[in-house]
Amino acid sequence: MSVQTSTSPTASRWLRLQKTVLAPVVAHAIMLLTVAVILFPVIYAFMLSTQTPAEYYQFPPRLLPGDAFWDNITFVWNRINMGRLLWNTVFIATTVAFGKIFLSIIGAFAFVYFDFRFKTFFFLMILITHMLPLPVRIVPTFELIDQFNWINTYNAMTIPFFASATGILLFRQLYQTIPPSLADAARIDGAGPLQFLWAIVLPISRTNIAALFLIEFIYMWNQYLWPLLIANADRTRVVQIGLKQLVDTDAAVNWHYVSAGMLLSAIPPLIVLVILQRSLLEGMSLYEEK
């Protein structure tokens, strides 16, 4: 004998109200709160960049824009030669990103489509280098750069970062999903390895190339320790080191100048992120599926 339970009209309406109204409202409220917490430092930095010391040192803090934004931007631009710093950093980050992509594609292609002795051993050694952070390698790398007379040169800022275990692993995982029949068909048609790489493998790699470019560009943009040691000349100094010059250790920090410089330095990576964000998400999803 089965017992049937019926839901009253009031309870049914209440459940429908929870599902269609209350749940979305709570979810959106939580998301908006999370976004507000994450963006608050950026918003506060923008507020500081528009104010004068008299405005942001008052109590309680003023959370409204001031009228000194363009004055602060102009001072920072001229004080640390921001145009030169941005150009140096964009050039270095772009060069390293393309260098890593090129070597990663060639290395991954060799590990997947060529057979040679100790292939597994070499691949494991490459992965081991990924476990060594920059501070561990910084002393021998600095000595090597000094022997090459590369101090205060673009070579020292770019070449040591070209090798990428992460990039090789990323492209290797992708190339292993390509059916071997494609390589066999290309070989039967008379295509060499480079033709197969150019005509078939590279078009498949476009999403991963864009994702890796974005990751490496932002990684190099945020480099501080290595440029601090290796680039002391104005012609090779990067924006992260230039921002440090705005902090006067002998007096009160001019936070309106520091915030204005920070906003200027955030524009190039933000532009790259907006352009390549879809490729980054697609590349991450493909990598998770593998």
Secondary structure, DSSP 8 states (H G I E B T S, - for coil): --------HHHHHHHHHIIIIIHHHHHHHHHHHHHHHHHHHHHHHHHHHTS-HHHHTSSS---S--S-HHHHHHHHHHHTTHHHHHHHHHHHHHHHHHHHHHHHHHHHHHHHH---TTHHHHHHHHHHHTTS-HHHHHHHHHHHHHHTT-TTSHHHHHGGG---HHHHHHHHHHHTTS-HHHHHHHHHTT--HHHHIIIIIHHHTHHHHHHHHHHHHHHHHT--HHHHHH--STTT--HHHHHHTTS-TTS---HHHHHHHHHHHHHHHHHHHHHHHHHHHHHHHHHHH-
